[in-house]
Amino acid sequence: MVQHSEQVSFGRGGLTVSRLGVGTAPLGGLFSSVADADVDELIDRALEKGLSYFDTAPFYGSGSSERRIGKGLRKVPRSTFRISTKVGRVLIPGASTEPNEYVDLDPFTPVFDYSASGIRRSFESSLERLGLDSVDVLYIHDPDDHLDQAISEAYPELDKMRQEGLVASIGVGTNIAEIGTRFVRETDIDVALVAGRYTVLDQIGLAEFLPEAHRRNVSVLGAGVFNSGVLVNPVPGATYNYAPASEEILQKTRAIHDAIAPFGVSAATVGLQFPLRHPAVKAVLTGVRTARELDSNIRDFDAVVPAALWETLEAKGLIEPLDIP
């Protein structure tokens, strides 16, 4: 039985994290504002419930997520939590005039920079906002259109930071499975966060990324498990991978709901536990904005999923069968 607070090995630096991690993009005001009091309550609740892993990034609220998380975590001993942040964007003073999905913005403009100096500058600024002298995991964030530079310039700088003891594990954070595969094959990363590519609705990660990560002992963090929300609420207008869900996706999601209904298990539980079926996936990350949301995720994550449910989804062709060498 999977438990949210179970501590598992993550990466190759002796690091352990809780099976369920806290994603903090919402704490940068993603789509709607979050009060400081709600952020503080959420952090306190997560630690109280045994969740030790928090993930953030400079891009989330142009630094506000890192700043808020740092403020909350500085109240507790450093040994009680694990934290990851990301590099690949530097924050330039001055609020952006471009449309933004974040509403709790600090007065900075994110600019892509995968040069070695940009990576170092981004990381040092993150440490200042967090109020820490190191982080546990550092990801190269969204290198989609800068992949060659991210591998040839950004990665070596992260490797230096790992050797300097500034980070325990290094990796890549992306929504594209092929990018994860290239990093696993061409670098010596410890971990990979590939969002939305090994879920009940999208298993493209099974083609190459997950087998390669498993073979090379790269720990994978499952994220985007609801594919922007359609999995739990397949209604017209629902969002799938940041865009309106097609009728095909809505029909598939409804078929999944019909298949799991006899087992008395929620779609949220199925979505949260599905990635952990693959041995390369060590933990799951979900974005939350309130303690109440976190409590709900914990209940869903800890619920029992019978093996027959997965067998039923496979038999109906709704998920790919697992074939682990």
C-alpha positions as CSV (number, residue, x, y, z in Angstrom):
1,M,0.0,0.0,0.0
2,V,1.4,3.4,-1.1
3,Q,1.7,6.0,1.6
4,H,2.2,9.7,1.0
5,S,4.8,10.1,3.7
6,E,7.0,7.1,2.8
7,Q,10.6,8.2,2.3
8,V,12.2,6.9,-0.9
9,S,15.6,7.2,-2.4
10,F,15.7,9.9,-5.0
11,G,18.8,10.4,-7.2
12,R,22.3,9.1,-6.5
13,G,23.4,11.5,-3.7
14,G,21.9,9.7,-0.7
15,L,18.8,11.9,-1.0
16,T,15.4,10.7,0.2
17,V,12.0,12.4,-0.4
18,S,8.4,11.7,0.5
19,R,6.4,9.7,-2.1
20,L,4.1,12.7,-2.5
21,G,5.7,16.1,-3.1
22,V,4.4,19.6,-3.0
23,G,4.4,21.6,-6.2
24,T,4.5,25.3,-5.7
25,A,3.6,26.9,-9.0
26,P,0.2,27.8,-7.5
27,L,2.0,29.7,-4.7
28,G,3.3,32.1,-7.4
29,G,-0.4,32.9,-8.1
30,L,-0.9,30.6,-11.0
31,F,-4.3,31.6,-12.5
32,S,-5.5,33.0,-9.2
33,S,-4.1,34.8,-6.2
34,V,-3.1,33.0,-3.0
35,A,-3.0,34.7,0.4
36,D,0.2,34.7,2.4
37,A,-1.7,33.1,5.3
38,D,-2.8,30.2,3.1
39,V,0.8,29.6,2.0
40,D,2.0,29.5,5.6
41,E,-0.8,27.1,6.6
42,L,-0.1,24.9,3.6
43,I,3.6,24.6,4.4
44,D,2.8,23.8,8.1
45,R,0.3,21.2,7.1
46,A,2.6,19.5,4.6
47,L,5.4,19.2,7.2
48,E,2.9,18.0,9.9
49,K,1.7,15.3,7.5
50,G,5.2,14.1,6.7
51,L,5.6,15.5,3.3
52,S,9.2,16.4,3.0
53,Y,9.6,17.5,-0.6
54,F,8.9,20.9,-2.0
55,D,9.5,21.9,-5.6
56,T,9.7,25.5,-6.9
57,A,11.2,27.7,-9.7
58,P,12.1,31.3,-10.4
59,F,9.5,31.3,-13.1
60,Y,6.6,30.7,-10.7
61,G,5.4,34.2,-10.0
62,S,8.7,35.7,-11.1
63,G,10.3,34.7,-7.9
64,S,7.3,35.0,-5.5
65,S,6.9,31.2,-5.1
66,E,10.6,30.8,-4.1
67,R,10.3,33.8,-1.7
68,R,7.1,32.5,-0.1
69,I,8.4,28.9,0.3
70,G,11.7,30.1,1.7
71,K,9.9,32.2,4.3
72,G,7.8,29.3,5.4
73,L,10.6,26.7,5.5
74,R,13.1,28.9,7.3
75,K,11.0,28.4,10.4
76,V,11.9,24.7,10.7
77,P,15.2,22.7,10.9
78,R,16.8,22.2,7.5
79,S,16.9,18.4,8.0
80,T,13.1,18.3,8.0
81,F,12.6,19.1,4.3
82,R,14.0,18.6,0.8
83,I,13.7,21.4,-1.7
84,S,14.3,21.6,-5.5
85,T,14.4,24.7,-7.7
86,K,15.2,25.3,-11.3
87,V,17.5,27.2,-13.6
88,G,17.2,28.3,-17.3
89,R,15.6,31.7,-16.7
90,V,17.1,34.8,-15.0
91,L,14.9,37.4,-13.4
92,I,15.5,40.9,-14.7
93,P,14.4,43.8,-12.5
94,G,11.2,45.4,-13.7
95,A,7.7,43.9,-14.1
96,S,6.9,42.3,-17.4
97,T,4.3,43.9,-19.6
98,E,3.6,40.7,-21.4
99,P,0.4,38.7,-20.6
100,N,1.0,36.3,-17.7
101,E,-0.8,33.3,-16.2
102,Y,0.6,34.3,-12.8
103,V,-1.1,37.0,-10.8
104,D,1.0,37.2,-7.6
105,L,4.1,38.5,-9.5
106,D,7.2,39.9,-8.0
107,P,8.5,42.9,-10.0
108,F,10.8,40.9,-12.3
109,T,10.8,39.7,-15.9
110,P,11.9,36.1,-16.6
111,V,14.3,35.8,-19.5
112,F,15.7,32.5,-20.9
113,D,19.4,32.0,-20.3
114,Y,21.1,28.6,-20.5
115,S,24.7,29.9,-20.6
116,A,27.0,28.8,-17.8
117,S,27.1,32.3,-16.3
118,G,23.3,32.7,-16.6
119,I,22.8,29.3,-14.8
120,R,25.1,30.4,-11.9
121,R,23.4,33.8,-11.6
122,S,19.9,32.2,-11.6
123,F,20.9,29.7,-8.9
124,E,22.5,32.3,-6.7
125,S,19.5,34.5,-6.9
126,S,17.3,31.6,-6.0
127,L,19.3,30.9,-2.9
128,E,18.8,34.5,-1.9
129,R,15.0,34.3,-2.3
130,L,14.9,31.0,-0.5
131,G,17.2,32.2,2.3
132,L,19.2,29.0,1.9
133,D,22.9,28.2,1.2
134,S,22.1,25.1,-0.9
135,V,19.2,23.1,-2.4
136,D,18.7,19.4,-2.6
137,V,17.8,19.1,-6.3
138,L,18.4,21.5,-9.2
139,Y,16.6,21.1,-12.5
140,I,17.3,22.7,-15.9
141,H,13.8,24.1,-16.6
142,D,12.0,24.0,-20.0
143,P,15.0,23.7,-22.3
144,D,12.6,22.9,-25.2
145,D,13.9,25.5,-27.7
146,H,17.5,25.7,-26.3
147,L,18.3,22.0,-26.0
148,D,21.8,21.9,-27.4
149,Q,22.9,24.8,-25.3
150,A,21.2,23.3,-22.2
151,I,23.2,20.1,-22.7
152,S,26.5,21.7,-23.7
153,E,26.6,24.7,-21.3
154,A,23.9,24.5,-18.6
155,Y,24.5,20.9,-17.7
156,P,28.3,21.2,-17.1
157,E,27.6,24.1,-14.8
158,L,25.1,22.0,-12.8
159,D,27.7,19.3,-12.6
160,K,30.1,21.8,-11.1
161,M,27.6,22.8,-8.5
162,R,27.0,19.1,-7.6
163,Q,30.8,18.7,-7.2
164,E,30.9,21.9,-5.1
165,G,28.2,20.5,-2.7
166,L,25.7,23.2,-3.5
167,V,23.2,20.6,-4.7
168,A,22.9,16.9,-4.0
169,S,21.2,15.9,-7.3
170,I,20.8,17.5,-10.7
171,G,18.4,16.9,-13.5
172,V,16.0,18.3,-16.1
173,G,12.4,19.5,-15.8
174,T,10.3,19.4,-19.0
175,N,6.9,18.5,-20.5
176,I,8.5,16.7,-23.4
177,A,9.5,13.1,-23.1
178,E,12.1,13.2,-25.9
179,I,14.0,16.0,-24.1
180,G,14.1,13.8,-21.0
181,T,15.4,10.9,-23.1
182,R,18.2,13.1,-24.5
183,F,19.4,14.3,-21.1
184,V,19.3,10.7,-19.7
185,R,21.4,9.5,-22.7
186,E,23.8,12.4,-23.1
187,T,24.5,13.6,-19.5
188,D,25.0,12.2,-16.1
189,I,21.9,13.6,-14.4
190,D,20.5,12.0,-11.2
191,V,16.8,12.8,-11.6
192,A,14.2,13.9,-14.2
193,L,10.9,15.7,-13.9
194,V,8.9,15.0,-17.0
195,A,5.3,16.4,-16.5
196,G,2.3,14.8,-18.1
197,R,4.1,12.2,-20.1
198,Y,3.4,9.1,-18.0
199,T,-0.2,9.5,-16.9
200,V,-3.4,7.6,-17.2
201,L,-4.2,9.7,-20.3
202,D,-0.7,10.0,-21.9
203,Q,1.9,7.2,-21.8
204,I,4.4,8.5,-24.4
205,G,7.1,8.3,-21.8
206,L,6.9,4.5,-22.0
207,A,8.4,4.5,-25.5
208,E,12.0,5.5,-24.7
209,F,12.2,7.8,-21.7
210,L,11.2,5.6,-18.8
211,P,13.0,2.5,-20.0
212,E,16.2,4.5,-20.5
213,A,15.9,6.2,-17.1
214,H,15.3,2.9,-15.5
215,R,18.3,1.3,-17.2
216,R,20.6,4.2,-16.2
217,N,19.3,4.5,-12.7
218,V,17.9,8.0,-13.1
219,S,15.1,8.7,-10.6
220,V,11.9,10.1,-12.2
221,L,9.5,12.5,-10.5
222,G,5.9,12.1,-11.8
223,A,4.1,15.4,-12.3
224,G,1.2,16.8,-14.3
225,V,-0.7,13.6,-13.3
226,F,-4.1,15.0,-14.1
227,N,-3.0,16.5,-17.5
228,S,-4.2,19.9,-16.6
229,G,-7.4,18.7,-14.8
230,V,-9.4,16.8,-17.5
231,L,-8.8,13.4,-15.8
232,V,-10.8,14.4,-12.7
233,N,-13.5,16.4,-14.5
234,P,-14.1,15.4,-18.2
235,V,-16.7,18.0,-19.1
236,P,-16.8,20.3,-22.2
237,G,-14.4,23.1,-21.7
238,A,-12.0,21.0,-19.6
239,T,-8.3,21.5,-20.1
240,Y,-5.9,18.9,-21.4
241,N,-2.2,19.8,-21.4
242,Y,-2.9,23.5,-21.1
243,A,-5.4,23.6,-24.0
244,P,-9.1,22.8,-24.4
245,A,-9.6,19.0,-24.3
246,S,-10.7,17.4,-27.6
247,E,-13.8,15.3,-27.9
248,E,-11.5,12.2,-28.3
249,I,-9.8,13.0,-24.9
250,L,-13.1,13.6,-23.2
251,Q,-14.5,10.3,-24.5
252,K,-11.4,8.4,-23.4
253,T,-11.5,10.0,-19.9
254,R,-15.2,9.1,-19.5
255,A,-14.4,5.6,-20.5
256,I,-11.7,5.5,-17.8
257,H,-14.3,6.8,-15.2
258,D,-16.7,4.1,-16.3
259,A,-14.1,1.4,-16.0
260,I,-13.0,2.3,-12.5
261,A,-16.4,3.0,-11.1
262,P,-17.1,-0.6,-10.0
263,F,-13.9,-0.5,-7.9
264,G,-15.1,2.5,-5.8
265,V,-11.8,4.3,-6.5
266,S,-11.7,8.0,-7.6
267,A,-10.1,9.2,-10.8
268,A,-7.9,11.4,-8.6
269,T,-6.5,8.3,-6.8
270,V,-6.0,6.5,-10.1
271,G,-4.2,9.5,-11.5
272,L,-1.9,10.0,-8.5
273,Q,-0.9,6.4,-8.1
274,F,-0.6,5.4,-11.8
275,P,2.9,6.8,-12.4
276,L,4.3,4.8,-9.5
277,R,3.5,1.6,-11.4
278,H,6.8,2.1,-13.3
279,P,9.9,1.4,-11.2
280,A,11.7,4.4,-12.5
281,V,9.2,6.8,-11.0
282,K,10.0,7.3,-7.3
283,A,7.6,10.0,-6.3
284,V,4.7,12.1,-7.5
285,L,4.4,15.9,-7.4
286,T,1.1,17.8,-7.3
287,G,0.5,21.5,-7.3
288,V,-1.6,22.8,-4.4
289,R,-2.6,26.2,-3.1
290,T,-4.3,25.5,0.3
291,A,-4.0,23.1,3.2
292,R,-7.5,21.8,2.3
293,E,-6.4,20.8,-1.2
294,L,-3.3,19.1,0.3
295,D,-5.5,17.1,2.7
296,S,-7.7,16.0,-0.3
297,N,-4.6,14.9,-2.3
298,I,-3.3,12.9,0.7
299,R,-6.5,11.0,1.1
300,D,-6.6,10.3,-2.7
301,F,-3.0,9.3,-2.8
302,D,-3.3,6.9,0.2
303,A,-6.4,5.1,-1.0
304,V,-6.1,1.4,-1.9
305,V,-6.1,0.6,-5.7
306,P,-6.7,-3.1,-6.4
307,A,-4.5,-4.7,-9.0
308,A,-7.7,-5.7,-10.8
309,L,-8.3,-2.1,-11.6
310,W,-5.1,-1.8,-13.6
311,E,-5.8,-5.1,-15.2
312,T,-9.2,-3.9,-16.3
313,L,-7.8,-0.6,-17.8
314,E,-5.2,-2.7,-19.7
315,A,-7.8,-5.2,-20.9
316,K,-10.0,-2.4,-22.2
317,G,-7.0,-0.8,-24.0
318,L,-7.2,2.4,-21.9
319,I,-3.6,2.2,-20.6
320,E,-0.5,0.6,-22.1
321,P,0.6,-2.7,-20.5
322,L,3.8,-2.6,-18.5
323,D,6.8,-4.6,-19.8
324,I,9.7,-4.1,-17.4
325,P,12.8,-6.1,-18.3
